[in-house]
Amino acid sequence: MKNILVDGMHGLGDNVLQRAVLRRLLATNDDHIIWLRTPWPCLYHDLVGDRLRLINPVQTLRTQRKNAARESIRYDRHRPPPSRRLRVWYDHNSIRRYGSFLVGMLQTTLRCGDADADFSLPVPTSWLDKANALIGRQQKPLMVLRPLVERTEWAGCAARNPDAVAYAALYNVIREQFFVVSIADLAPRQEWLVTQLSADAIFHAGELDVETIAGLMSRAALTFCSPGFAIALSQSVGTPVLSVFGGHESSTFYAIGNRFAPTLGIDPIKPCDCFSRNHACDKRIDLPAAQSKVEDFISEHCHAA
């Protein structure tokens, strides 16, 4: 067998999208063993086997390093043999050109633009059991909330985040309809809340592993978030997702995931695709129009779960 050593991306959301790349590689290289460097082994639970093996990338990023240590048993103990190397990546030009992070990743990595590429993630019963043990049965539908955060590891958070007042206003429109679980991985002087939103259960110290988060999202009626991993993960497990955008990027780049789960992106009046940390993006949102979209979306998609 030949070998391909894949230097995967590091972000949680990027690794969800990266599942489409691995599926394509496995389908088109049946005479190869693929070795993937990833800090998120559990995201490939259904693909790992004789032809896909996982390697610890030895991360310096805080949350990634912590998860790789937690999942260390899932890494292959052997060093990959001499291999053809492949780097999973995307750039801003490819995202703009092809209209999505997913197709931009496929084009940059594999030179293919398969708009039907599959990044869906099956959720094992054991992950659902973790979620159920955490919150039990509730009278209201479940919402998973990602509060707005900033962090030192990536300075783009401030640019990408929506206006905090608008974010809270749209959240408060629907908050009382749900049992809300708020998730984050905060650490002093490394990652912090922009603003506190009310929730029924708060897990902000990184207590929840990826399996539990995916289980919660799979069980949820809605994920409410800003741009980031929560959009891709919610889409991948088939749960409706409502995301409020600020600067840096717009909702169009995530819309391709609508085929896996209903997706509503609330953009500013003047959406900005600058992909810049320094651009003075206009984050003002037409709140009455946005509120109407949110209420319609909730009514149509979010009370059957």
C-alpha positions, 0 to 999 in steps of 0.5 A: 500500500502507498501512503499519504500524510495529510497535514490537517487544519487545526480549528474545530469547525475546519476539521468538521468541514475537513471530513469532506476532504477525507471522504474524497481521499478515501474514495479516490485513493483505494490503494493508499493508507491515509495518515491524518494529523488532527487534534480532534480524533473523535470527529473521524470516528466513523472513518478510522480503520485500516485505510485512515490512521490518526497522528497527534499533531503536537499542538501549541494551541490551548484547546486543541492541545488539551483535546489531543491529550484527552484523546491520546488513545485514539492516535496510531502508535506507529510513525507513518512510513515515507509518504506523499504529503498533502496539506488541507487548507483554504485561502481568502481568494478561493473562498470568495471565488467559490462562495464557501469555506467548504468548496474553497477547501476542496479547491485549494487542497484537491483541486476539485470543487464538489459542491455536494461534498459530504461533511455530515457527522454521524453521532454515536449513541454514546455521545447522545448518552453523554448529553442526556446524562448532562441535562436530562429531560426538559420541558422546553426544546433545547438550544445550544448557545455560543456566547461571544468570546475573544481570545489571544490565540486569534486576534480575528475574533473581535473583527468577526464577532457581531455587534454584541448589543444586536446579538443579545437582542436577537437572542432575547427575542427567542430565549424563553422558548428554550432550555439553553445550554451555553458552552465555551472554553474560557481561561484567564487572559487567554479567552474571555466573554464579550458579554454574558447572556442568560442560560439555564446551564452554563459550561464555560470552563471547557468542561464539555468534550467534543462528543458531548457538545456534538451530542447536545447539538444533535439533540437540540432544536437550535444552535444559536451562535456567531461565526465559527465552529458551531455553524459547521458542527450543527450543520453536520449533525443536522440541527437548525442553526441561527448565526449572527454575523459581524465583520470579516466574513458573511453568511453566504460562505456557510450557506452550502451547509443548508442541505444538511440542516436549516441555516439562517445567517443574519448579516449586517446591513452592509455585509463585509467579506474583507477577511481582515482583522483591522478593517472598520467593518460596519456591523449595524444590523436592521434589528426589526427585519432580523427579528422577523427573520428569526421568528419565522425561522424558529416557527418553521424549523425549531419546535419539532425536536 
